Amino acid sequence: ARGNIGLRLVRVELRTFERTTTVPGILAERPGWSVMEVTAPMTGIVTRIYPVQGEAVQPGQPLFEVRLTHEDLLQTQTEFLRTVEELDVIRREVARLEKVSADGAVAGKTLLERKYEQQKQEAALRAQRQALLLHGLSAEQVDNVVATRTLLQSLTIRAPGREGLSPKEAATPLEVQDLKVAQGKYITAGA
C-alpha cells in the first residue's frame, strides 16, 4: 500500500531550514556611508591611478598618486628642512662650546647665546611641523622628511576608512563607482 501511494517514511527531527520571504521595502542611502567622495587634500598632478571603475577596494588601499605642486606646502617643507639642518649645526656647535667653555677657553656668554639660538630654532621647527600637519601631511611623512632630508614630492590618496564600526564592518570593501580624474590631470585641493 505504501508503494502504491508513494509514501516514504522518515524520522522527524529538529534541524535548520531556509525559507524565503518577500518583504516590501525601500532602500535609502545614508549620506557619508552609501556614497563617499574622495578628494585631493592639495593641488598636484595625478601620476597614477590604481583602481579601475567598478573595482572593489579595501579601506586604506591606494587610489591615486599625486605629484605635489602646492606652492605653500613646498615652501613650508623647504623652510622646515632648512631649520632641521640649521638646528643640527647649532647642536654640534653647542656640544663643541660646552667642551671648550668647561676648560675656560671660551666665555660662558658665547655658549649661552648659542643655546638661546638653539631654543629659537627648536621653537621654529615645532611651528613648521604643525604647519605641515595642518597642510594634510601625516606625522610619519613629516618624520620621513627629517630622516631622509628630502622633500615630499608625491602623495598617495587612499580609500577612506569607516570609523566607529566593528572591525568586520570597517573592512567591508568599497566599490569605485565613478573616476572623475585622469592620469596627467592637474587637480586642485578639494577636487
C-alpha positions in Angstrom: 0.0 0.0 0.0 2.9 2.4 0.8 4.4 1.8 -2.5 1.2 2.4 -4.4 0.7 5.8 -2.9 4.4 6.8 -2.9 4.6 7.1 0.9 8.1 7.3 2.2 8.7 7.1 6.0 11.4 9.3 7.6 12.3 10.1 11.2 11.2 13.6 12.2 14.0 15.6 13.9 14.8 19.2 14.6 17.2 20.9 12.2 17.7 24.3 10.5 16.0 25.1 7.3 15.8 28.1 4.9 12.7 29.9 3.9 12.5 32.9 1.6 10.0 35.7 2.4 9.2 38.7 0.3 9.0 41.9 2.3 8.1 45.2 0.7 10.6 48.0 1.4 12.6 50.9 0.1 16.4 51.1 0.2 17.6 54.6 1.3 21.1 56.0 1.0 22.8 57.1 4.1 24.8 60.3 3.4 28.5 59.7 4.0 28.0 55.9 4.1 26.5 54.9 0.8 28.4 57.3 -1.4 31.8 58.7 -0.4 33.6 61.2 -2.5 37.4 61.1 -2.2 39.1 64.4 -2.7 42.7 65.6 -3.1 43.9 67.5 0.0 46.4 69.5 -2.0 47.0 70.7 -5.6 49.0 68.5 -7.8 49.2 66.4 -11.0 47.8 62.8 -11.0 50.7 60.5 -11.9 49.0 57.1 -11.2 45.5 55.7 -10.8 45.4 52.4 -9.0 41.8 51.1 -9.3 39.5 50.9 -12.3 35.9 51.9 -12.4 33.7 49.2 -10.8 36.6 47.6 -8.8 36.1 46.8 -5.1 38.8 48.4 -2.9 39.5 47.9 0.8 39.6 50.9 3.2 43.2 52.2 3.2 44.0 50.8 -0.2 45.8 53.3 -2.6 43.6 55.0 -5.1 45.8 57.8 -6.7 49.3 59.1 -6.7 49.6 62.9 -6.9 52.8 64.8 -7.6 52.6 67.8 -5.3 52.7 71.3 -6.8 51.1 73.1 -3.9 53.4 76.1 -3.7 52.7 76.9 0.0 53.3 73.3 1.0 56.6 73.2 -0.9 57.7 76.4 0.7 56.8 75.2 4.2 58.7 71.9 3.6 61.7 73.8 2.4 61.7 76.1 5.5 61.2 73.0 7.7 64.1 71.2 6.1 66.3 74.3 6.3 65.5 74.7 10.0 66.3 71.0 10.7 69.7 71.4 9.0 70.5 74.7 10.9 69.5 73.1 14.2 71.9 70.2 13.5 74.7 72.7 13.0 73.8 74.6 16.2 73.6 71.4 18.2 77.1 70.5 17.1 78.4 74.0 17.9 76.8 73.9 21.4 78.4 70.5 22.1 81.8 71.8 21.0 81.4 75.0 23.0 80.4 73.1 26.1 83.7 71.2 26.0 85.7 74.3 25.3 84.0 76.5 27.9 84.5 73.9 30.6 88.2 74.5 30.1 87.7 78.2 30.3 88.9 78.8 26.7 85.6 80.4 25.6 83.4 82.7 27.7 80.2 81.2 29.0 78.2 84.0 27.4 79.1 82.6 23.9 77.7 79.2 24.9 74.6 80.8 26.4 73.9 82.7 23.2 74.2 79.5 21.1 71.8 77.7 23.5 69.3 80.6 23.1 69.7 80.3 19.3 69.1 76.6 19.6 65.9 77.1 21.6 64.6 79.6 18.9 65.3 77.1 16.1 63.6 74.3 18.1 60.5 76.6 18.5 60.5 77.4 14.8 60.8 73.7 14.0 57.8 72.8 16.1 55.7 75.6 14.4 56.8 74.4 11.0 56.0 70.8 11.9 52.5 71.9 12.9 52.1 73.8 9.6 52.9 70.7 7.7 50.4 68.7 9.7 47.8 71.3 9.0 48.6 71.1 5.3 47.5 67.4 5.5 50.7 65.5 5.8 50.8 62.7 8.4 53.3 62.7 11.3 55.0 59.8 9.6 55.5 61.8 6.4 57.0 64.7 8.3 59.3 62.4 10.2 60.4 60.9 6.9 61.3 64.4 5.6 63.6 64.7 8.7 65.1 61.2 8.3 65.8 61.3 4.6 66.4 65.1 4.4 64.4 65.2 1.2 61.1 67.0 0.4 57.9 65.0 0.0 57.3 65.0 -3.8 54.2 62.9 -4.1 51.2 62.0 -2.1 49.2 58.7 -2.1 45.5 59.2 -1.7 43.9 56.1 -0.1 40.4 54.7 0.1 38.5 56.1 3.1 38.0 54.1 6.3 34.9 53.9 8.4 35.4 54.9 12.0 33.1 53.7 14.7 32.3 50.4 13.2 33.2 46.9 14.2 36.4 45.5 12.6 34.3 43.3 10.3 32.1 46.2 9.1 35.1 48.5 8.8 36.8 46.0 6.5 33.9 45.9 4.1 35.1 46.7 0.6 34.1 49.8 -1.2 33.2 50.0 -4.9 34.7 52.6 -7.2 31.6 53.9 -8.9 33.0 56.8 -10.8 36.5 58.0 -11.6 36.5 61.8 -12.1 40.2 62.1 -12.7 42.7 61.0 -15.4 46.4 60.5 -15.4 48.3 63.7 -16.0 45.4 65.8 -15.0 46.0 68.9 -12.8 43.8 68.8 -9.7 43.1 71.5 -7.1 42.7 70.9 -3.4 39.2 69.6 -2.8 38.7 68.2 -6.3 
